[in-house]
Amino acid sequence: MSEKIIIVPYDESWPELFQEVGQRLRQALQEKALRIDHIGSTSIPGLAAKPIIDIQISVTDLEEVESYKGPLVQAGFVHRSDNPELTKRYFRETPGARRTHIHMRRAGSWPEQFALLFRDYLRLHPEDCLAYAELKYQLAAMYMKPHERSLYVEAKEPFIWGVMKKADKWSQEVGWQQGKSDA
């Protein structure tokens, strides 16, 4: 069941909420998690967002999902095996818990790097961050019905790819590399 898209102003507590969950995930997964990073809009200071903490866990091999699943379930997450995206394994919060999306990706993969570069670029480019916030508010108002979530996501894609074109150029100019893991 889809929910209505709600965009809220940036909340200063989002990094702390990530740290709480990130530490719990680090304890649960130990060295199995090569990286645990706060990604998505709640990871970008000043950016309006859906109030959902997105976390990326980088692992050596996605096919070993069973070895990750037990510790993540014990840490309070549910494996969503129905996720159609084959480049990640997806976990969500248990019913009634704070909204958290866990995206498990192979370390060094293009999708893993995409999420980190997009985040890092927007953190350092406030004009693009502001434009993204404005777009999200407009689209949330346009696609107000719960079943229109996919339309909202699709409508953001041209903007995201435009930012990624800039981010790619920027990354080459500054020699961008992923920093240390967030947790």
N, C-alpha and C positions, 0 to 999 in steps of 0.2 A: 504494500500500500504506500503510495506516495504522499508526501506531506507538502503543504504550502511552503513556498520559498520565502524565508524571512531574512532580510539583510539588516544587520545592526551596526552601529558605529564601533570602531575598534575598542576593545576592552583590555585595559592594562593587566588584567588578571590572566589573560590567555597564556603568556609564557610560563607563569607559575603553574597553571593547570597542566600544561604540557610536561613540565619538570616532574610533577607528582606522578603522572602516568609513565613518563619516560624512565624514571628510576625504578618503578614497579616492573616495567618491561625488561630493563637491564638485569634486575635481580632474577627474573623468571628465565631469561634466555641466556644469560652469561655471555660466553664467547661465541655462541651460535649467531648472535646479532653482531655483524661487523660494524654496523652503524645504526643509530636510532636518531632520526631527525624530525624536527617540527617543520612541517611543510604546509602548503596551502595558504589561504588568505589570513588565517589567524596567526600565522608565523611572521607576518609582515607588519611592523609597527605602523599604526596610523591607517591601515586599510580596513574599510568596512567589510563585513563578512557574514556568512551564515555562522551562527555560534557553535561550530563543530570543530573539535580539535582533530586535525589530520596529522598522522604520524607515519613516517616511512621507515620501515625496518629493512636494512640491506643484509642479505644472506648470500652464502656461497652458491646454494643450489635450491631452486624453487621446488624441485621434485621431491625434496625431503620434507614436504609440508607436515607429514605425520610427526616428525621429530620436533617441530615447532608448535604444533597444534595443542598438545597436552599442556605445556607451560603457559601458553596464551589463554587457554580455557581456565586454568587455575588462577591466572591473573585477572580474570573477569571479562573475557572476550569470547565472542561466538564466531566460529569460522563460517564464512558465507561461501560455501562451495558452488553456489549457483552464479557466482560472479563470472560473466562471459569474457572478461579481459584475461588473456592467457599470459600476459607479461607480469602478472602479479597474483598474489594470493591475498584475499581480502577478509578482514575481521572487523566486527563491530562490537559495541558495548552490549552488555546484557540488558534485557528489558528493564526500564526504570532508571538505569544509570545515565550519567552525563554522556551526551553524544560525542563519540570518538570513532574515527575511522582509521583503521590500520591498513596500510598498503605495504605489503611485503614484496620486495623486488630483488632481483639478482644484482649484487654489487657490481658496479661498473657498467651496467646495462644502460642503454639509451633512455628508457623511461625513468630510471633512477636519477640520471644526470639531468634530464629535462626538469624534473621537479626541483632539484637543488639550484640549477641555474636560473630558472624563472623566479624562485624565491629571492636569491641573492641579488639579481638584477633589480627587482622591484624595491628591495630594501634600500638601494642606493640611488634610485631614480624617482623622486617624489612626484614629478609631473606625470609619469606613467601610472604611478600608484593611484593618484587622484583621479585620473581618467578612468582607470579600472573600477574604482569605487563608484563613480558616477554611472558608468555603464551597468554595473550590477544592480544599482537602485532602479534604473530605468527598466531593465529587463525583468526584475522581480515584480514591478508594477504592471508590466505588459503580460507576463505569464503568471497570473495570480492563482490559477486553479491547480490543485495538487497534481493532476494528471499531465500538466504542462512542463514538468521538471526537465524532461529531455529537450524540449524546445528552448528553455532557458540555457541549458548547457551548450546546445548547438549554436545559439546566438552569440555566445561568448567566444567561440572558436576563432573567428577572424581577428578579433582583438588580441587574443592570446598568441596567435601565430605572428601577428605584427610585432608584439613585444619580443617574442623569441627571435625574430630576425634581428632586432636591435641588440638583444642579449648576446646573440652569437657574435656579432661584430664587436661588441664591448668585451666579451670574454677573450677574444683574440688580441684586442688592444692592451688589456691589462694582464693577460696571462692567467685568467681565472682558473682556479682549482677548487675543488670542494674543500671546505675547511674541516676542522675536527668535528666529530660526531657530537650532536647536541646532548646525548645522554649516554 
